[in-house]
């Protein structure tokens, strides 16, 4: 690998490619793991060395369950859901990201050759800062350009958990144009497919037993959970502590390379669906495991039969290893005369990438608003408790920063209202829809403040 200096940015050129990797995007993560936090500049020469990566001993992932709530607008209640999350050690996360960027460049080349570059919209490094808002607008604008159109929306069931290892390996060899995976890529592939992990709660139990108090644990784990000697002892203490994926399928969604693996896995699926849809002058887009197909038609709506399209889609995904579409999340819609209809030709809406479209109006998805207000009101209760406990209202600062217009431009990141404004601005640009995003949150200040208590004297 050759180092290149350009306007103060640290860049690495890729072998067999004119593309470059920007090391400024390799940020130090502040979580605690089995190794120390370290700047990428100190390890990049190792990471960029195939021989070093081949010999590298990867740490186990740390696993925990993320519990969250999803709002069901039909039943008008929130339901508890959980998701298994895995995060890699600091050095391993750099390796995953570095190889993920290299594979992304290779995938882009293949996608261009197969004429599917516009299909996969998530986890790409050639979309020039575009996000889900831009991709949702593209799809909705295309629908508005049609007189009539058939719309098919679906997502894959437990996508990352079901990726078949042998099939993925063949697709990786295809993208790399190799008969056999190079040793460094095989080491990467092996540690993402046959991955090891340790449950975070086990680590916490060991630390509590050893250090007794939370203060001592916090002080001891500023740099890492264990030093190398302690880590070896930790692994040997119980053979069941370190788990290994031996199923022949599934990869951890948290690995930096998993996202590009998912796009590579679906190359054949994307190619076949895209070729079919283009025959009908339609478009096909996929955002990770969420896919949408729009096919224009001229028949009378009541006489239009879209079952042939459904059969073809089912035939294609049925031919890809372990690929399953969730029937309960599959939607079939018809667009006609500025109205979205369901399968029974009743007025309906299209829900796509966080936006809801009825044929004229575009709004933020209702469950996104539900999540925003739920979190805001939880913060309100915390602020009320602190204000009443200490007789001061300064504890509202964080509330306003995270959930009101006062925090929209804070530290370059903003908050949910920043996202709403950005959505409004993007959809208002050369569009033919009536966009109501900012209207949906115009009363947020009133709703939040009327729940706030004044300190009791």
FITIDO-164255 format. One record per residue (C-alpha): residue number from 1; x negated, y negated, z negated. Coordinates in nm, 3 decimals, m for minus. Last residue first. Layout:
REM residues N
<NUM, <X, Y, Z>>
...
END
This chain:
REM residues 457
<457, <4.027, m2.617, m4.683>>
<456, <4.138, m2.359, m4.428>>
<455, <3.948, m2.386, m4.103>>
<454, <4.172, m2.457, m3.802>>
<453, <4.299, m2.145, m3.633>>
<452, <4.260, m2.061, m3.264>>
<451, <4.542, m1.880, m3.084>>
<450, <4.675, m2.200, m2.925>>
<449, <4.326, m2.273, m2.803>>
<448, <4.288, m1.958, m2.594>>
<447, <4.621, m1.981, m2.414>>
<446, <4.589, m2.355, m2.347>>
<445, <4.236, m2.325, m2.210>>
<444, <4.333, m2.026, m1.992>>
<443, <4.623, m2.213, m1.832>>
<442, <4.466, m2.254, m1.486>>
<441, <4.361, m1.889, m1.482>>
<440, <4.590, m1.747, m1.212>>
<439, <4.592, m2.078, m1.019>>
<438, <4.219, m2.041, m0.971>>
<437, <4.271, m1.712, m0.789>>
<436, <4.573, m1.812, m0.579>>
<435, <4.450, m1.787, m0.220>>
<434, <4.704, m1.829, 0.060>>
<433, <4.546, m1.640, 0.348>>
<432, <4.429, m1.763, 0.688>>
<431, <4.059, m1.798, 0.608>>
<430, <3.785, m2.026, 0.731>>
<429, <3.637, m2.068, 0.383>>
<428, <3.918, m2.060, 0.126>>
<427, <3.836, m1.696, 0.046>>
<426, <3.479, m1.788, m0.045>>
<425, <3.578, m2.089, m0.256>>
<424, <3.853, m1.907, m0.446>>
<423, <3.628, m1.611, m0.518>>
<422, <3.350, m1.841, m0.642>>
<421, <3.599, m2.015, m0.869>>
<420, <3.721, m1.683, m1.010>>
<419, <3.364, m1.561, m1.060>>
<418, <3.277, m1.878, m1.249>>
<417, <3.590, m1.819, m1.459>>
<416, <3.453, m1.476, m1.549>>
<415, <3.135, m1.632, m1.683>>
<414, <2.841, m1.847, m1.571>>
<413, <2.508, m1.700, m1.474>>
<412, <2.286, m1.998, m1.393>>
<411, <2.219, m2.065, m1.759>>
<410, <2.571, m2.196, m1.818>>
<409, <2.772, m2.305, m1.514>>
<408, <3.119, m2.176, m1.602>>
<407, <3.068, m2.202, m1.977>>
<406, <3.289, m2.505, m2.046>>
<405, <3.556, m2.356, m1.814>>
<404, <3.637, m2.110, m2.091>>
<403, <3.563, m1.749, m2.185>>
<402, <3.193, m1.695, m2.247>>
<401, <3.071, m2.044, m2.339>>
<400, <3.394, m2.140, m2.512>>
<399, <3.382, m1.834, m2.737>>
<398, <3.010, m1.879, m2.805>>
<397, <3.067, m2.234, m2.923>>
<396, <3.371, m2.146, m3.132>>
<395, <3.152, m2.056, m3.428>>
<394, <3.100, m2.429, m3.488>>
<393, <3.446, m2.446, m3.644>>
<392, <3.341, m2.458, m4.008>>
<391, <3.503, m2.355, m4.336>>
<390, <3.275, m2.054, m4.390>>
<389, <3.522, m1.766, m4.411>>
<388, <3.803, m1.947, m4.230>>
<387, <3.577, m2.038, m3.938>>
<386, <3.416, m1.696, m3.930>>
<385, <3.753, m1.515, m3.925>>
<384, <3.896, m1.750, m3.664>>
<383, <3.591, m1.705, m3.441>>
<382, <3.620, m1.327, m3.464>>
<381, <3.990, m1.343, m3.379>>
<380, <3.915, m1.574, m3.084>>
<379, <3.645, m1.333, m2.963>>
<378, <3.905, m1.055, m2.951>>
<377, <4.136, m1.297, m2.772>>
<376, <3.871, m1.361, m2.505>>
<375, <3.798, m0.992, m2.461>>
<374, <4.164, m0.909, m2.408>>
<373, <4.207, m1.216, m2.187>>
<372, <3.929, m1.110, m1.948>>
<371, <4.028, m0.742, m1.946>>
<370, <4.390, m0.827, m1.862>>
<369, <4.273, m1.066, m1.592>>
<368, <4.068, m0.788, m1.435>>
<367, <4.368, m0.554, m1.476>>
<366, <4.580, m0.792, m1.269>>
<365, <4.347, m0.790, m0.966>>
<364, <4.252, m1.143, m0.865>>
<363, <4.497, m1.282, m0.613>>
<362, <4.540, m1.311, m0.236>>
<361, <4.869, m1.426, m0.086>>
<360, <5.006, m1.370, 0.266>>
<359, <5.023, m0.997, 0.341>>
<358, <5.056, m0.887, m0.021>>
<357, <4.683, m0.887, m0.106>>
<356, <4.537, m0.789, m0.445>>
<355, <4.167, m0.837, m0.516>>
<354, <3.918, m0.645, m0.732>>
<353, <3.755, m0.448, m0.453>>
<352, <4.087, m0.362, m0.283>>
<351, <4.450, m0.348, m0.401>>
<350, <4.689, m0.382, m0.107>>
<349, <5.042, m0.483, m0.198>>
<348, <5.399, m0.359, m0.151>>
<347, <5.726, m0.435, 0.025>>
<346, <5.909, m0.104, 0.085>>
<345, <5.831, 0.085, 0.402>>
<344, <5.846, 0.425, 0.228>>
<343, <5.472, 0.466, 0.279>>
<342, <5.408, 0.123, 0.122>>
<341, <5.449, m0.210, 0.299>>
<340, <5.219, m0.515, 0.324>>
<339, <5.382, m0.822, 0.477>>
<338, <5.263, m1.092, 0.717>>
<337, <5.456, m0.951, 1.013>>
<336, <5.351, m0.590, 0.968>>
<335, <5.080, m0.427, 0.756>>
<334, <5.136, m0.064, 0.665>>
<333, <4.987, 0.099, 0.358>>
<332, <4.860, 0.440, 0.256>>
<331, <4.702, 0.457, m0.089>>
<330, <4.482, 0.729, m0.236>>
<329, <4.411, 0.692, m0.608>>
<328, <4.633, 0.980, m0.720>>
<327, <4.497, 1.201, m0.440>>
<326, <4.135, 1.156, m0.561>>
<325, <3.909, 1.236, m0.267>>
<324, <3.663, 1.521, m0.301>>
<323, <3.313, 1.568, m0.161>>
<322, <3.150, 1.882, m0.299>>
<321, <2.952, 1.945, 0.021>>
<320, <3.080, 1.750, 0.324>>
<319, <3.310, 1.937, 0.565>>
<318, <3.629, 1.866, 0.371>>
<317, <3.541, 1.497, 0.393>>
<316, <3.566, 1.519, 0.772>>
<315, <3.877, 1.738, 0.794>>
<314, <4.062, 1.521, 0.542>>
<313, <3.985, 1.208, 0.745>>
<312, <4.104, 1.379, 1.065>>
<311, <4.425, 1.497, 0.904>>
<310, <4.497, 1.150, 0.768>>
<309, <4.452, 0.991, 1.111>>
<308, <4.685, 1.249, 1.269>>
<307, <4.938, 1.176, 0.994>>
<306, <4.965, 0.811, 1.098>>
<305, <5.297, 0.840, 1.277>>
<304, <5.449, 0.511, 1.393>>
<303, <5.820, 0.529, 1.470>>
<302, <5.938, 0.318, 1.178>>
<301, <5.665, 0.061, 1.245>>
<300, <5.743, 0.026, 1.614>>
<299, <5.428, 0.109, 1.802>>
<298, <5.148, m0.145, 1.862>>
<297, <4.872, m0.017, 1.632>>
<296, <4.572, m0.152, 1.441>>
<295, <4.364, 0.092, 1.230>>
<294, <4.225, m0.026, 0.895>>
<293, <4.018, 0.218, 0.689>>
<292, <3.910, 0.157, 0.329>>
<291, <3.663, 0.341, 0.109>>
<290, <3.572, 0.319, m0.258>>
<289, <3.287, 0.557, m0.358>>
<288, <3.004, 0.306, m0.304>>
<287, <3.181, 0.020, m0.122>>
<286, <3.287, 0.185, 0.204>>
<285, <3.417, 0.005, 0.513>>
<284, <3.594, 0.135, 0.823>>
<283, <3.720, m0.096, 1.096>>
<282, <3.976, m0.055, 1.372>>
<281, <3.963, m0.077, 1.749>>
<280, <4.130, 0.267, 1.777>>
<279, <3.817, 0.443, 1.905>>
<278, <3.632, 0.244, 1.639>>
<277, <3.811, 0.443, 1.370>>
<276, <3.682, 0.774, 1.504>>
<275, <3.322, 0.662, 1.536>>
<274, <3.332, 0.513, 1.186>>
<273, <3.477, 0.828, 1.029>>
<272, <3.213, 1.052, 1.188>>
<271, <2.918, 0.826, 1.109>>
<270, <3.027, 0.750, 0.753>>
<269, <3.072, 1.118, 0.667>>
<268, <2.738, 1.210, 0.823>>
<267, <2.553, 0.937, 0.631>>
<266, <2.735, 1.002, 0.302>>
<265, <2.445, 1.149, 0.102>>
<264, <2.217, 0.866, 0.213>>
<263, <2.459, 0.611, 0.065>>
<262, <2.474, 0.801, m0.265>>
<261, <2.094, 0.840, m0.279>>
<260, <2.072, 0.463, m0.235>>
<259, <2.269, 0.420, m0.558>>
<258, <2.088, 0.695, m0.747>>
<257, <1.745, 0.533, m0.700>>
<256, <1.767, 0.296, m0.995>>
<255, <1.887, 0.577, m1.223>>
<254, <2.205, 0.486, m1.414>>
<253, <2.442, 0.703, m1.213>>
<252, <2.268, 1.018, m1.331>>
<251, <2.280, 1.288, m1.059>>
<250, <2.521, 1.577, m1.009>>
<249, <2.489, 1.918, m0.845>>
<248, <2.285, 2.236, m0.880>>
<247, <2.418, 2.290, m1.232>>
<246, <2.093, 2.301, m1.424>>
<245, <2.099, 1.947, m1.568>>
<244, <1.859, 1.962, m1.861>>
<243, <1.919, 1.875, m2.227>>
<242, <1.650, 1.769, m2.474>>
<241, <1.759, 1.801, m2.838>>
<240, <1.856, 2.167, m2.805>>
<239, <1.502, 2.292, m2.854>>
<238, <1.490, 2.129, m3.195>>
<237, <1.191, 1.973, m3.370>>
<236, <0.967, 2.020, m3.067>>
<235, <1.105, 1.716, m2.882>>
<234, <1.078, 1.490, m3.190>>
<233, <0.725, 1.611, m3.262>>
<232, <0.619, 1.521, m2.908>>
<231, <0.787, 1.182, m2.947>>
<230, <0.620, 1.120, m3.282>>
<229, <0.275, 1.178, m3.129>>
<228, <0.353, 0.954, m2.832>>
<227, <0.492, 0.669, m3.042>>
<226, <0.861, 0.682, m3.114>>
<225, <1.168, 0.464, m3.055>>
<224, <0.979, 0.190, m2.873>>
<223, <0.852, m0.167, m2.918>>
<222, <1.098, m0.319, m3.164>>
<221, <1.177, 0.027, m3.300>>
<220, <1.007, 0.004, m3.640>>
<219, <1.151, m0.336, m3.730>>
<218, <1.506, m0.235, m3.636>>
<217, <1.475, 0.096, m3.817>>
<216, <1.340, m0.077, m4.128>>
<215, <1.629, m0.323, m4.125>>
<214, <1.883, m0.046, m4.068>>
<213, <1.772, 0.131, m4.387>>
<212, <1.684, 0.498, m4.446>>
<211, <1.363, 0.510, m4.239>>
<210, <1.332, 0.884, m4.164>>
<209, <1.691, 1.005, m4.193>>
<208, <1.821, 0.696, m4.017>>
<207, <1.565, 0.739, m3.736>>
<206, <1.659, 1.104, m3.676>>
<205, <2.032, 1.019, m3.670>>
<204, <1.973, 0.731, m3.426>>
<203, <1.782, 0.957, m3.187>>
<202, <2.065, 1.211, m3.202>>
<201, <2.322, 0.935, m3.133>>
<200, <2.132, 0.839, m2.818>>
<199, <2.180, 1.182, m2.664>>
<198, <1.863, 1.303, m2.494>>
<197, <1.836, 1.365, m2.121>>
<196, <1.653, 1.573, m1.864>>
<195, <1.717, 1.550, m1.490>>
<194, <1.729, 1.841, m1.252>>
<193, <1.867, 1.607, m0.983>>
<192, <1.694, 1.278, m1.064>>
<191, <1.367, 1.430, m1.183>>
<190, <1.352, 1.673, m0.893>>
<189, <1.414, 1.401, m0.633>>
<188, <1.137, 1.179, m0.772>>
<187, <0.887, 1.464, m0.783>>
<186, <1.000, 1.564, m0.432>>
<185, <0.948, 1.207, m0.314>>
<184, <0.593, 1.212, m0.451>>
<183, <0.519, 1.551, m0.293>>
<182, <0.652, 1.456, 0.052>>
<181, <0.991, 1.618, 0.121>>
<180, <0.963, 1.878, 0.397>>
<179, <1.056, 1.860, 0.763>>
<178, <1.021, 1.482, 0.743>>
<177, <1.206, 1.198, 0.917>>
<176, <1.242, 1.013, 0.586>>
<175, <1.616, 0.969, 0.647>>
<174, <1.652, 1.331, 0.762>>
<173, <1.447, 1.465, 0.472>>
<172, <1.671, 1.271, 0.233>>
<171, <1.982, 1.414, 0.403>>
<170, <1.851, 1.768, 0.356>>
<169, <1.774, 1.702, m0.011>>
<168, <2.123, 1.562, m0.069>>
<167, <2.278, 1.880, 0.074>>
<166, <2.064, 2.095, m0.153>>
<165, <2.140, 1.884, m0.460>>
<164, <2.519, 1.862, m0.418>>
<163, <2.651, 1.525, m0.536>>
<162, <2.938, 1.599, m0.776>>
<161, <2.866, 1.387, m1.083>>
<160, <2.781, 1.087, m0.865>>
<159, <3.126, 1.097, m0.701>>
<158, <3.354, 1.185, m0.991>>
<157, <3.647, 1.197, m0.740>>
<156, <3.587, 0.996, m0.426>>
<155, <3.790, 0.685, m0.353>>
<154, <4.081, 0.605, m0.128>>
<153, <4.243, 0.329, 0.079>>
<152, <4.413, 0.384, 0.417>>
<151, <4.565, 0.091, 0.602>>
<150, <4.772, 0.119, 0.922>>
<149, <4.796, m0.206, 1.113>>
<148, <5.043, m0.436, 1.282>>
<147, <5.005, m0.780, 1.438>>
<146, <4.637, m0.787, 1.355>>
<145, <4.417, m1.084, 1.266>>
<144, <4.548, m1.081, 0.908>>
<143, <4.412, m0.729, 0.861>>
<142, <4.067, m0.839, 0.973>>
<141, <4.079, m1.132, 0.729>>
<140, <4.165, m0.890, 0.447>>
<139, <3.868, m0.665, 0.531>>
<138, <3.617, m0.949, 0.561>>
<137, <3.753, m1.113, 0.245>>
<136, <3.703, m0.795, 0.043>>
<135, <3.344, m0.768, 0.167>>
<134, <3.268, m1.132, 0.084>>
<133, <3.413, m1.097, m0.266>>
<132, <3.232, m0.765, m0.325>>
<131, <2.896, m0.939, m0.285>>
<130, <2.684, m1.099, m0.013>>
<129, <2.336, m1.219, m0.103>>
<128, <2.178, m1.157, 0.235>>
<127, <2.330, m0.816, 0.316>>
<126, <2.001, m0.641, 0.385>>
<125, <1.915, m0.492, 0.046>>
<124, <2.214, m0.257, 0.022>>
<123, <2.363, m0.111, m0.294>>
<122, <2.725, m0.156, m0.182>>
<121, <2.846, m0.246, 0.171>>
<120, <2.825, 0.087, 0.352>>
<119, <2.999, 0.051, 0.689>>
<118, <2.825, m0.244, 0.855>>
<117, <2.504, m0.052, 0.930>>
<116, <2.696, 0.243, 1.074>>
<115, <2.564, 0.222, 1.431>>
<114, <2.366, 0.548, 1.402>>
<113, <2.038, 0.372, 1.482>>
<112, <2.127, 0.079, 1.257>>
<111, <2.214, 0.314, 0.970>>
<110, <1.885, 0.501, 1.021>>
<109, <1.681, 0.180, 0.994>>
<108, <1.883, 0.060, 0.696>>
<107, <1.833, 0.398, 0.524>>
<106, <1.456, 0.363, 0.559>>
<105, <1.467, 0.017, 0.405>>
<104, <1.687, 0.146, 0.123>>
<103, <1.452, 0.440, 0.074>>
<102, <1.165, 0.202, 0.006>>
<101, <1.380, m0.005, m0.230>>
<100, <1.494, 0.306, m0.418>>
<99, <1.133, 0.420, m0.438>>
<98, <1.040, 0.101, m0.619>>
<97, <1.357, 0.102, m0.829>>
<96, <1.313, 0.462, m0.943>>
<95, <0.946, 0.406, m1.020>>
<94, <1.019, 0.089, m1.217>>
<93, <1.293, 0.274, m1.410>>
<92, <1.043, 0.548, m1.490>>
<91, <0.799, 0.302, m1.647>>
<90, <1.072, 0.149, m1.863>>
<89, <1.237, 0.476, m1.964>>
<88, <1.557, 0.569, m1.781>>
<87, <1.916, 0.496, m1.868>>
<86, <2.207, 0.739, m1.861>>
<85, <2.578, 0.661, m1.882>>
<84, <2.866, 0.905, m1.926>>
<83, <3.198, 0.727, m1.884>>
<82, <3.495, 0.702, m2.118>>
<81, <3.856, 0.595, m2.077>>
<80, <4.113, 0.466, m2.325>>
<79, <4.446, 0.363, m2.179>>
<78, <4.595, 0.014, m2.180>>
<77, <4.969, m0.035, m2.152>>
<76, <5.218, m0.174, m1.907>>
<75, <5.335, 0.169, m1.783>>
<74, <5.329, 0.043, m1.424>>
<73, <5.048, m0.209, m1.483>>
<72, <4.816, 0.054, m1.629>>
<71, <4.527, m0.134, m1.787>>
<70, <4.202, 0.051, m1.828>>
<69, <4.020, 0.057, m2.160>>
<68, <3.654, 0.125, m2.226>>
<67, <3.431, 0.380, m2.394>>
<66, <3.073, 0.410, m2.274>>
<65, <2.927, 0.747, m2.364>>
<64, <2.555, 0.767, m2.430>>
<63, <2.253, 0.926, m2.267>>
<62, <1.882, 0.846, m2.287>>
<61, <1.697, 0.976, m1.984>>
<60, <1.410, 1.215, m2.050>>
<59, <1.061, 1.080, m1.982>>
<58, <0.898, 1.149, m1.645>>
<57, <0.552, 1.304, m1.638>>
<56, <0.363, 1.151, m1.346>>
<55, <0.154, 1.383, m1.126>>
<54, <0.345, 1.317, m0.803>>
<53, <0.382, 0.948, m0.894>>
<52, <0.002, 0.916, m0.931>>
<51, <m0.062, 1.084, m0.594>>
<50, <0.200, 0.867, m0.421>>
<49, <0.028, 0.549, m0.548>>
<48, <0.260, 0.246, m0.543>>
<47, <0.377, 0.324, m0.898>>
<46, <0.017, 0.340, m1.018>>
<45, <m0.082, 0.009, m0.857>>
<44, <0.241, m0.141, m0.986>>
<43, <0.168, m0.061, m1.351>>
<42, <0.040, m0.385, m1.503>>
<41, <0.228, m0.607, m1.258>>
<40, <0.554, m0.434, m1.356>>
<39, <0.546, m0.597, m1.698>>
<38, <0.573, m0.344, m1.985>>
<37, <0.836, m0.249, m2.243>>
<36, <0.696, 0.038, m2.442>>
<35, <0.794, 0.403, m2.398>>
<34, <1.059, 0.629, m2.553>>
<33, <1.331, 0.364, m2.507>>
<32, <1.445, 0.033, m2.652>>
<31, <1.644, m0.204, m2.431>>
<30, <1.497, m0.534, m2.317>>
<29, <1.449, m0.454, m1.951>>
<28, <1.147, m0.620, m1.792>>
<27, <1.245, m0.748, m1.448>>
<26, <1.136, m0.593, m1.120>>
<25, <1.301, m0.845, m0.885>>
<24, <0.986, m1.059, m0.886>>
<23, <0.810, m0.757, m0.738>>
<22, <0.956, m0.831, m0.396>>
<21, <0.926, m0.525, m0.173>>
<20, <0.838, m0.586, 0.188>>
<19, <0.964, m0.468, 0.525>>
<18, <0.727, m0.434, 0.818>>
<17, <0.751, m0.056, 0.793>>
<16, <0.533, 0.252, 0.830>>
<15, <0.397, 0.205, 0.474>>
<14, <0.580, m0.063, 0.285>>
<13, <0.434, m0.404, 0.216>>
<12, <0.415, m0.517, m0.143>>
<11, <0.502, m0.869, m0.253>>
<10, <0.409, m1.086, m0.549>>
<9, <0.565, m1.426, m0.493>>
<8, <0.345, m1.733, m0.540>>
<7, <0.424, m1.870, m0.197>>
<6, <0.321, m1.543, m0.032>>
<5, <0.055, m1.306, m0.164>>
<4, <0.040, m0.968, 0.003>>
<3, <m0.077, m0.642, m0.148>>
<2, <m0.125, m0.349, 0.081>>
<1, <0.000, 0.000, 0.000>>
END
